[in-house]
Amino acid sequence: MGARIVRAVRNINVENRAHRLIEKEKPTAAPKHPTTAKKIDEFIQSTPGAAQEISSKHEKLNEFLKQVRVESTDPASPLKKTDRTDRQLPQSTKKFDFIDSLDAPSMVPEGRLSVPMLLEMLSKHRRSPEEFTAVKLADEYRINVEDTKNILEYFKAFRLVRIGPPEEIRKIES
């Protein structure tokens, strides 16, 4: 809604403003610094024909300028252009695997876990909590038992959290 108002205000009297700009004979020069303007005035006063020389058009120089022709060609590219139409497209139809896409280090120090290791540990515990207890997982991954208990209790991967009044959440769930 606001964009329409801004556009309408911006487009008011556009044609008249454009004609005014076109009718101007020359663009005005940027204002000169006072010391520069003073030196220019001194130069014009010291040389009597300087003002007329600056404002006059030199036909001879203008003719020289009209005779100048610049012809240039781009240098040949050192890279060989190849036709890409004959190139085969990749044939892999493998699904994207999130765990494989993570850049896991090849060696993880004792007491630490990489993200794929953490996700594997959580999925093992979620599948069978009786078989993969915190103590067994701590031994398998060589981490502290207390840290393992905290990870299993507090770290939730890919968990949907709904925010809002409880009434709306109940309506959504049912």
N, C-alpha and C positions, 0 to 999 in steps of 0.2 A: 504494500500500500504506500509506504514512504517513498519507494523508488518512482512511483508514478508522479507523485507531487514534485519530487526533485527534477524529474525529466521535464515536467510541464513548465516549471519555473526557469529551467535552463534554456528551454526552447522559445521562450518569449522574445519576440523582436529579433530573432536570429537573422532574418533576411536583411533588415535595416543595418544591423551591426556588420554584416558581411559586406554590404555595399560601402559602408563608411571606410572599412579597412582597404577595400579595393581602390577607392577613390583617392586615397592618400598618395602623394606623388613619390615620396621617398620614405623609407623607414628612418626614424630619428636615431641619431647616433647616441651611444651611451654617454652619460655626462662625464666630462673630464675632471680629473683631480685639479684643484685650484692651482697648484704649482705647474702642472703640465699646461693648463690653459694660459697661464702667465707667460711661459716660455714660448708657446706658439704665437701669442700676440706680439712678443718682442721680436721674434724672427720675421713675422709679416711686416712689422714696422721698419725693421732694419733693411730688408730687401724690398724695394718698391714694386717689382712685378711678381712677387711670390703669390699673392692672393689670386691674381688673374691666372697665373700659371697652374695653380692647384685646381681651380674650378674649370679650366678650359679642357676641351677634348682634343687630343693629338691624333689627327687623321692618319699620319704616317705610322704611328705605333699601332693604331687600330687595324690598319691594313696588314701589318706584320702579324698581328694576333689572329686575323682571319685566315692567313696562309698556313698557320701551324696545324699540322695533322698528326695525331698520335695513333699509331696502329700497334696493337699488341696482341700476342697470342699466348695462351696458357701453355706452359711447358708440359711435355708429355709426362704422364704420371708414371713413376717408377713401379707402381704396383700393377700387377697383371689382373685385368678384370676377367673374372670367370663367369661362365654362364651357369646359373644356379638351377636351371630347369631340369637338368639331368641328375641332380643330386638326390639321393634317396632320403626319405623322411625317416625319423627314428621309428622303430617297430616295437619298442618296449610298451607294454600295456600294464606294467606293474603299478599297483595302487600306491599312493603316497603313504609311507610309514612314518608316523610322527617320531617314534623312538629312534629309528635309524637316521632321521634327519638331524638329530641333535649331535653336536660335535662333542662327543665324549672323549676324554683323555684316555690314552692307551694304558697308563698306569695310574692308579688312584692310591694315595698314601693310606696307611692304616688309620682308622678312625674317621675317615672321610667317605662320602658317597658322591657319585656322579648322578646327574638327573635320570639317565636311563636305569641306573641301579636302584635309585629311590623309587621310581615308578614300578619296577619289577617287584621290589620288596613290598610295596603297598598292595599290588595286585595279588601276590601270594597270600598275604595276610587276609585280604578281603575274600578270596576264594575259600580258604579253609583256616579260620582263626584258631581252631584247636590244634591243627598240625603245625602251623607256623606261628608259634608264640613269639613274644618279644625276646625271650631269652634265646630261642633257637635262631631267630633272625639276627640277633646281635652276634652270636657265634659265627654264623655263616658270612656276614658282611664285615666282621672284625670291627665293630663299633661298640660303644658303651651301652649297657643294658638300659640305663636311665634315659639316655638319648633316644634309644629305640622305642621305649614306651611313650615318650613325648611325641616322637614322629608319628607313631601309630594313632595316638589320641588327637593330636592337634593339626597335623598336616593332611589336608584333604585336596586331592588333585581332581580337577574338572568337576567341581561341585557347583551347582546352580544355587545362587543365593537370591531369594525373592525379597524385595524391599517394598514395604507398603503397609497399610493397615491390615490387621489380621483378618478382618471380614473379607476383604478383596482376595487375599491369598486363599482362603477357604473356598471362595467361589471359583477361583481358577483351578484349584486342585480337584474339585468335584465335577 
